[in-house]
């Protein structure tokens, strides 16, 4: 949770500084492309973040496991990023970043590859019981990307994206160098098969978790415009602080209470999560006008109503998040996938139906999808 808090703060610093030097349109395009890379890495990871943490600590073939996941994930990111570039050029004629620069198209593919390897490093550090390295790695990258952005401020959108991912690549390479890993140029398919048997269900469940956060900026850019993407992205980033509460606090509480042995642990986790969330809602509602104005007046005017709805959505989201962790812990992964898929699909369907209402429609769509999921979970529990 400390790592999440520090990274969230440093993320705010990056985007606040960016808002002083770049237009909302530049930030909107950059955030949409950063989200696109996030989707690519989520798809290409195949759940290896989970399986590395599970299998690596006791493995006698650590380097084989690491490099097998690296090479397979790299291949997936390569294919998906190329498809994204080609698809964007065909489906969005007005988006010219890739068309205007073949160099940037190649860089985008490389950025997607480094992004997934960067994420896998976190799991490796956790598996070898050096989770402190995750914090130091991410802090180093956060500081470096601010410096990079200021150095590339004259490049507009390109400056934001290149500073974000080029510094990420540098951080990954330095981390890899410090790990002193022996490079293996092969994929052990027996290892991959064993890891996938463990991780594929969790990968699918987590994929549906991240799709709204990563997919909505792209959808907004396509239908409403890139400036609106920037306003929504900033509002979501602030509200996401509350979304981390059930993910962090609830997860810790359920683990410590041992769900299988303690009948009341779920109720305790829900109560504790809502205690923290309600405090967070009050604080965020009070502080949000000041935070948005630090980005600029346009962000406050366009983003404040959206942010209020997103902050309040944390109340319904928290219930879903704790319940899916409960189902995950009790080996009911099918329910986890079904609930997360329902929230994601309903969110996107509602967004399409409420496009005429702009960003407030997007925020209400997310909130409504979570409320529907609340009802489905409660009905399911009552009918047990």
C-alpha positions in Angstrom: 0.0 0.0 0.0 2.9 2.3 0.7 4.2 1.6 -2.8 0.8 2.5 -4.3 0.6 5.7 -2.3 4.1 6.9 -3.3 3.6 6.0 -6.9 0.2 7.7 -7.0 1.7 10.9 -5.6 4.6 10.8 -8.1 2.1 10.2 -10.8 0.2 13.3 -9.8 3.4 15.3 -9.9 4.1 14.1 -13.4 0.7 15.0 -14.8 0.5 18.3 -12.9 3.8 19.4 -14.4 2.7 18.1 -17.8 -0.5 20.2 -17.6 1.6 23.3 -17.2 3.5 22.8 -20.4 1.3 20.7 -22.7 -2.2 21.3 -24.0 -5.2 19.1 -23.0 -5.1 17.7 -26.5 -1.5 16.6 -26.1 -2.1 15.1 -22.7 -5.3 13.4 -24.1 -3.5 11.7 -27.0 -0.6 10.7 -24.7 -2.9 9.2 -22.0 -4.8 7.3 -24.7 -1.6 5.8 -26.1 -0.3 5.0 -22.6 -3.6 3.2 -22.0 -3.3 1.3 -25.2 0.1 0.1 -24.1 -1.4 -0.9 -20.8 -4.0 -3.1 -22.7 -1.3 -4.6 -24.8 0.8 -5.6 -21.8 -2.3 -6.9 -20.0 -3.1 -9.1 -22.9 0.4 -10.3 -23.6 1.3 -11.0 -20.0 -0.8 -14.2 -19.9 -0.9 -14.0 -16.1 2.9 -14.5 -15.7 3.0 -11.8 -13.0 1.0 -14.2 -10.8 2.7 -17.4 -11.8 6.2 -16.0 -11.3 5.4 -15.0 -7.7 4.0 -18.6 -7.2 6.7 -20.7 -8.9 9.9 -18.7 -8.8 10.8 -18.8 -5.0 11.2 -22.6 -4.9 12.4 -23.1 -8.4 15.9 -24.5 -9.2 15.6 -23.1 -12.7 14.9 -19.5 -12.0 16.7 -18.1 -15.0 14.9 -20.4 -17.4 11.5 -19.4 -15.9 12.3 -15.7 -16.1 13.6 -15.7 -19.7 10.9 -18.0 -20.9 8.3 -15.6 -19.7 10.3 -12.6 -21.0 10.5 -14.0 -24.5 6.9 -15.2 -24.8 5.6 -11.9 -23.4 7.9 -10.0 -25.7 6.5 -11.9 -28.7 2.9 -11.2 -27.6 3.6 -7.5 -27.1 5.3 -7.3 -30.5 2.4 -8.8 -32.4 -0.3 -6.9 -30.5 1.5 -3.5 -30.8 2.1 -3.9 -34.5 -1.6 -4.8 -34.9 -2.6 -1.7 -32.9 -0.4 0.6 -35.1 -1.8 -0.9 -38.3 -5.4 -0.9 -37.0 -5.2 2.7 -35.8 -3.9 3.8 -39.2 -6.9 2.1 -40.9 -9.7 2.8 -38.5 -8.9 6.3 -37.4 -7.9 8.4 -40.4 -7.8 11.6 -38.3 -5.1 10.2 -36.0 -1.8 10.9 -37.7 0.9 10.3 -35.1 1.8 6.9 -36.6 1.3 8.0 -40.2 3.5 11.1 -39.7 6.4 9.2 -38.3 7.5 5.7 -39.1 10.2 6.1 -36.4 7.5 6.7 -33.8 5.6 3.7 -35.0 8.7 1.6 -34.4 9.3 3.2 -31.0 5.7 2.5 -30.0 6.3 -1.2 -30.6 9.5 -1.1 -28.6 7.8 0.8 -25.8 5.1 -1.9 -25.5 7.8 -4.6 -25.3 9.7 -2.7 -22.6 6.5 -2.0 -20.7 5.6 -5.6 -20.2 9.1 -6.6 -19.2 9.1 -3.7 -16.7 5.9 -5.0 -15.2 7.2 -8.6 -14.9 10.2 -7.3 -13.0 7.9 -6.4 -10.1 6.8 -10.0 -9.8 10.4 -11.2 -9.9 11.5 -8.9 -7.1 8.5 -10.0 -5.0 9.3 -13.6 -5.7 12.9 -13.3 -4.5 11.7 -11.4 -1.4 13.1 -8.0 -2.5 9.8 -6.1 -2.8 11.7 -3.0 -1.7 13.3 -3.1 -5.1 9.9 -2.5 -6.6 9.5 0.8 -4.8 13.0 1.9 -5.6 12.7 0.9 -9.3 9.4 2.8 -9.7 10.6 5.8 -7.8 13.7 6.1 -10.0 11.5 5.8 -13.1 9.0 8.4 -11.8 11.8 11.0 -11.2 13.5 10.1 -14.5 10.4 10.5 -16.6 9.7 14.0 -15.2 13.2 15.1 -16.1 12.7 13.5 -19.6 9.4 15.3 -20.1 10.9 18.7 -19.3 13.8 18.0 -21.6 11.4 17.1 -24.5 8.7 19.7 -23.8 9.1 21.2 -27.3 8.0 17.9 -28.9 4.4 18.1 -27.8 2.6 14.7 -27.6 5.7 12.9 -28.7 7.6 14.5 -25.7 5.2 13.0 -23.2 5.1 9.5 -24.7 8.8 9.3 -25.4 9.7 10.6 -21.9 7.3 8.1 -20.3 8.5 5.0 -22.1 12.1 5.8 -22.9 12.8 6.3 -19.2 10.9 3.1 -18.4 13.2 1.2 -20.8 16.3 2.8 -19.2 15.0 1.8 -15.8 14.3 -1.8 -16.9 17.8 -2.2 -18.5 19.5 -0.8 -15.4 17.5 -3.1 -13.1 18.3 -6.1 -15.3 22.0 -5.2 -15.2 21.9 -5.0 -11.4 20.2 -8.4 -11.2 23.1 -9.9 -13.1 21.0 -12.5 -14.9 22.5 -14.9 -17.3 20.7 -14.3 -20.7 19.0 -17.4 -22.2 17.8 -17.2 -25.7 15.1 -19.9 -25.6 11.6 -20.6 -24.3 11.1 -23.8 -22.2 7.6 -24.8 -23.2 7.3 -27.3 -20.4 7.8 -24.5 -17.9 5.3 -22.2 -19.8 2.6 -24.9 -19.8 2.9 -25.5 -16.1 2.8 -21.7 -15.4 -0.2 -21.1 -17.7 -2.2 -23.9 -16.0 -1.9 -21.9 -12.8 -2.2 -18.4 -14.0 -4.6 -18.3 -17.0 -7.8 -18.0 -15.0 -6.4 -15.2 -12.8 -5.1 -13.5 -16.0 -8.6 -13.5 -17.5 -10.1 -12.2 -14.3 -7.5 -9.4 -13.9 -7.9 -8.5 -17.6 -11.5 -7.6 -17.0 -10.4 -5.5 -13.9 -8.0 -3.3 -15.9 -10.0 -2.9 -19.1 -12.3 -0.1 -17.9 -9.4 2.0 -16.7 -7.4 1.4 -19.8 -10.2 1.2 -22.4 -12.2 4.3 -21.4 -9.5 6.9 -22.3 -9.2 5.3 -25.8 -13.0 5.2 -26.2 -13.3 8.9 -25.1 -10.6 10.0 -27.5 -12.3 8.3 -30.4 -15.9 9.5 -29.7 -15.5 12.7 -27.7 -12.0 14.1 -28.5 -8.6 14.0 -27.0 -9.1 17.1 -24.7 -11.9 15.2 -23.0 -9.6 12.2 -22.6 -7.2 14.4 -20.6 -10.0 15.7 -18.4 -11.3 12.2 -17.7 -7.9 10.7 -17.3 -7.0 13.2 -14.5 -10.3 12.7 -12.8 -9.9 8.9 -12.9 -6.4 9.1 -11.6 -7.6 11.0 -8.5 -10.6 8.7 -7.9 -8.4 5.6 -8.4 -6.8 6.4 -5.0 -10.0 5.2 -3.5 -10.2 2.2 -5.8 -6.9 1.0 -4.2 -8.5 0.8 -0.7 -10.4 -2.4 -1.2 -7.5 -3.8 -3.3 -4.9 -3.1 -0.6 -6.6 -2.9 2.8 -9.3 -5.5 2.0 -6.8 -8.0 0.6 -4.5 -7.7 3.6 -7.3 -8.1 6.0 -8.7 -11.2 4.4 -5.3 -12.8 4.2 -4.5 -12.1 7.9 -7.9 -13.3 9.1 -7.6 -16.5 7.1 -10.9 -16.8 5.3 -11.3 -20.5 5.4 -10.9 -20.7 9.2 -12.7 -17.6 10.3 -16.4 -17.3 9.4 -16.7 -13.6 10.2 -13.6 -12.4 8.3 -15.5 -11.3 5.2 -17.8 -9.1 7.3 -14.8 -7.6 9.1 -13.0 -7.0 5.8 -16.1 -5.2 4.4 -16.5 -3.1 7.5 -12.8 -2.1 7.6 -12.7 -1.4 3.9 -15.8 0.9 4.1 -14.4 2.6 7.1 -11.3 3.7 5.2 -13.3 4.3 2.0 -15.8 6.6 3.6 -13.0 8.7 5.1 -11.3 8.8 1.7 -14.6 9.9 0.0 -15.0 12.8 2.4 -11.4 13.9 2.0 -11.4 13.6 -1.8 -14.7 15.5 -2.1 -13.2 18.3 -0.1 -9.8 18.3 -1.8 -10.8 17.6 -5.4 -11.5 21.2 -6.4 -8.1 22.3 -5.3 -6.4 19.3 -6.9 -8.1 19.9 -10.2 -7.3 23.6 -10.2 -3.6 22.7 -9.8 -3.9 21.1 -13.3 -5.6 24.2 -14.8 -9.0 25.9 -14.9 -10.2 23.8 -17.8 -9.6 20.6 -15.9 -11.7 21.9 -13.0 -14.6 23.1 -15.2 -14.8 19.9 -17.3 -13.6 17.4 -14.7 -15.2 18.3 -11.3 -18.7 16.8 -11.9 -17.0 13.7 -13.4 -14.7 13.4 -10.4 -17.5 13.7 -7.9 -19.4 10.8 -9.6 -16.2 8.7 -9.8 -15.4 9.3 -6.1 -18.9 8.2 -5.1 -18.6 5.2 -7.3 -15.9 3.9 -5.0 -18.7 2.9 -2.5 -20.2 0.4 -5.0 -16.8 -0.6 -6.4 -15.4 -1.4 -2.9 -18.1 -4.0 -2.3 -17.4 -5.7 -5.6 -13.6 -5.7 -5.1 -13.8 -7.2 -1.6 -16.3 -9.9 -2.8 -14.2 -10.9 -5.8 -11.1 -11.2 -3.5 -13.3 -13.4 -1.2 -14.3 -15.6 -4.1 -10.7 -15.7 -5.3 -9.4 -16.8 -1.9 -12.1 -19.5 -1.7 -11.1 -20.9 -5.1 -14.3 -19.6 -6.9 -12.4 -18.0 -9.8 -15.3 -18.6 -12.1 -17.4 -16.1 -10.1 -14.5 -13.6 -10.2 -14.3 -13.7 -14.0 -18.0 -13.5 -14.3 -18.4 -10.5 -12.0 -15.4 -8.6 -13.5 -16.6 -9.3 -17.1 -20.1 -8.1 -16.2 -18.8 -4.8 -14.9 -16.5 -4.3 -17.9 -19.1 -5.2 -20.5 -21.9 -3.1 -18.9 -19.6 -0.1 -18.5 -18.7 -0.1 -22.2 -22.4 -0.7 -23.3 -23.6 2.1 -21.0 -20.9 4.4 -22.3 -22.0 3.9 -25.9 -25.6 4.5 -25.0 -24.8 7.7 -23.1 -22.3 9.4 -25.4 -24.6 12.4 -25.8 -24.1 13.2 -22.2 -20.3 13.5 -22.5 -17.9 12.7 -19.7 -20.6 12.7 -17.0 -22.3 9.9 -19.0 -19.0 7.9 -18.9 -18.7 8.3 -15.2 -22.3 7.4 -14.6 -21.9 4.3 -16.8 -19.0 3.0 -14.7 -20.9 3.7 -11.5 -24.1 2.0 -12.8 -22.2 -1.1 -13.9 -20.8 -1.5 -10.4 -24.2 -1.0 -8.8 -25.7 -3.7 -11.1 -22.8 -6.0 -10.0 -23.6 -5.2 -6.4 -27.2 -6.4 -6.9 -26.1 -9.6 -8.7 -23.6 -10.5 -5.9 -26.1 -9.8 -3.2 -28.8 -11.9 -4.9 -26.3 -14.7 -5.4 -25.4 -14.7 -1.7 -29.0 -14.6 -0.6 -29.8 -17.6 -2.7 -27.0 -19.8 -1.5 
